[in-house]
Amino acid sequence: MFNIWPNTDYKKCSNQKGGYLSRVKEFFKKEDTRCENEKLFDHLYEKGCVDCGCKDFLEGPSGGIAQNVKCANDECGSKYNIMPMGWAERI
């Protein structure tokens, strides 16, 4: 078991930037526990191609719920296999 209340002078904490409450929030802040494939999917959706940043993709063959896509930038051409449930990988 651990003590979430550190041995701290609370008067000093309240005078510091952010105060004690911000320190407690930081303590309970959760890490990103998603796998790399889920992070890759989010990156493709929000920022586009990992290599060049292009947001346009060409559709390729599909099977089941998976869809192959290729970056539309002729100089890049990175290929990915994506699934609508939030999963992607390079191919």
KAGI-V293179 format. One record per backbone hydrogen bond with DSSP energy under -0.5 kcal/mol. NH is the residue of the N-H (numbers start at 0). CO is the residue of the C=O. E is the energy in kcal/mol with one decimal. If there is no record, write none. Layout:
BEGIN
nh = [NH;NH]
co = [CO;CO]
e = [E;E]
END
This chain:
BEGIN
nh = [3;5;7;9;11;12;13;14;15;18;21;22;23;24;25;26;27;28;32;38;39;40;41;42;43;44;45;46;47;47;48;52;57;59;62;65;66;67;68;69;70;71;73;75;76;79;80;81;81;82;83;85;86;87;88;90]
co = [1;3;5;7;8;8;9;10;11;15;17;18;19;20;21;22;23;25;30;34;35;36;37;38;39;40;41;42;42;43;53;48;69;67;65;62;81;60;79;57;77;55;71;72;72;68;88;66;79;86;64;82;82;36;80;78]
e = [-0.7;-0.9;-1.6;-1.0;-0.7;-1.6;-2.0;-0.9;-1.2;-0.7;-1.0;-1.1;-2.0;-2.4;-2.2;-1.8;-1.7;-0.7;-0.9;-1.8;-2.3;-1.9;-2.0;-2.2;-2.6;-2.3;-2.6;-2.8;-1.0;-0.7;-2.8;-1.2;-3.4;-2.9;-1.8;-2.1;-2.6;-2.2;-2.9;-2.2;-2.8;-2.4;-0.5;-1.0;-1.4;-2.8;-3.0;-2.9;-0.5;-2.6;-0.7;-1.8;-1.5;-0.8;-1.9;-2.0]
END
